Amino acid sequence: MASDIATSFLGALQASLSVLLTIGAGVIASRYNLLKEASGRDISKLCVRLMLPALLIVNVGEEVTIKTASRYLPILSMYLYYYYYFLFRS
């Protein structure tokens, strides 16, 4: 039981640390004017529209089998709806 808690804690710590390091890199890039504001917006759009969906597909794709694929269809349909809604809206 204690090892399960420690494993969960270390996993959460690792995930939090990676997010904080990414934010820190963005703060440093902003402070030293390594990116223009327009470039930052473009990178943000790229991450939200391409990288995040790709990450979700990779992570969920590991768990999808022929038997469980039907459970993910509502998620996929909602993603496609919102993706095209926001893509053509902005």
DRENGU-795231 format. One line per 4 residues: number of its first residue (from 1); for each residue x, z, y of C-alpha. Coordinates in steps of 0.02 Angstrom, whole numbers. Layout:
<nodes>
NUM) X Z Y | ...
</nodes>
This chain:
<nodes>
1) 0 0 0 | 138 46 123 | 231 -115 84 | 72 -216 118
5) 55 -135 289 | 238 -163 327 | 225 -345 275 | 72 -371 384
9) 155 -283 530 | 313 -387 515 | 210 -547 505 | 113 -499 661
13) 273 -451 749 | 353 -617 706 | 202 -714 768 | 195 -613 929
17) 381 -634 958 | 372 -823 938 | 230 -833 1064 | 322 -721 1188
21) 481 -824 1170 | 384 -983 1204 | 304 -907 1358 | 474 -845 1414
25) 547 -1019 1398 | 406 -1085 1507 | 436 -950 1638 | 622 -991 1643
29) 586 -1178 1657 | 465 -1144 1799 | 579 -1024 1892 | 728 -1142 1890
33) 622 -1296 1928 | 665 -1382 1764 | 490 -1457 1757 | 382 -1531 1891
37) 203 -1470 1904 | 134 -1638 1846 | 249 -1634 1695 | 187 -1460 1651
41) 7 -1521 1654 | 53 -1670 1545 | 142 -1558 1420 | -8 -1442 1418
45) -126 -1586 1382 | -10 -1648 1244 | -6 -1478 1162 | -194 -1451 1171
49) -245 -1626 1121 | -114 -1670 991 | -1 -1528 936 | -131 -1391 911
53) -247 -1502 807 | -98 -1560 705 | -48 -1380 673 | -224 -1335 621
57) -234 -1484 503 | -68 -1437 422 | -117 -1254 400 | -294 -1287 340
61) -239 -1438 238 | -138 -1326 123 | -297 -1237 70 | -413 -1386 52
65) -452 -1449 -122 | -585 -1569 -184 | -698 -1421 -224 | -679 -1335 -55
69) -674 -1488 59 | -860 -1479 97 | -836 -1308 179 | -722 -1386 311
73) -836 -1530 359 | -931 -1431 494 | -766 -1379 571 | -701 -1557 570
77) -862 -1626 645 | -862 -1495 785 | -679 -1532 821 | -710 -1719 833
81) -861 -1691 946 | -769 -1578 1067 | -609 -1679 1061 | -696 -1839 1113
85) -807 -1746 1238 | -656 -1675 1329 | -550 -1831 1305 | -672 -1946 1391
89) -726 -1815 1517 | -555 -1789 1596
</nodes>
